[in-house]
Amino acid sequence: MAEEKTILLTQEAYDKLKEELEHRQGEYREEITERIATARAEGDLSENGGYQAAREEQGKNEGRINELIVKLRNTKILKAPKAGLVGNGSIVTLDLAGNKVTYVLGSRDIAVATDYDVISPESPIGAAIMDAKQGDEVTYKAPNGRDIRVNIIDSKPLK
């Protein structure tokens, strides 16, 4: 069995995923079950597109439920670093080749709780800015092999 990885989430992201799980296990699951029952009552299931679509949706929903259960079980609530320091849960504004861009540093699961794009700490740019400070200039190697310089303009904790 594969080792399950710890997922770092903000409290808000955790709460949103938990809310999604409750919706999928309750109201949404019941809605799909009703659609299956209605389609089944129509007769011949082999040519019933509504039945097939509802069964497919049921499978997708159950898969997402299982995914959410595992994520929530393996979640650790992160404490974002203080303003000025870059780490998991930081909102970081960068000067990237003359373009000012803002990202959240963390897992893609954090994205449910923010409107910012997310950079993974394992990505080249994420690894380069991790543990840096506001005002630092860091360099990372792009996938094409070029060295890219990034200035950290601002860093504040994601709330």
Secondary structure, 3 states (H helix, E strand, C coil): CCCCCCEEECHHHHHHHHHHHHHHHCHHHHHHHHHHHHHHHCCCHHHCHHHHHHHHHHHHHHHHHHHHHHHHHCEEECCCCCCCECCCCEEEEEEECCEEEEEEECCHHHHHHCCCEEECCCCHHHHHHCCCECCCEEEEECCCCCEEEEEEEEEEECC
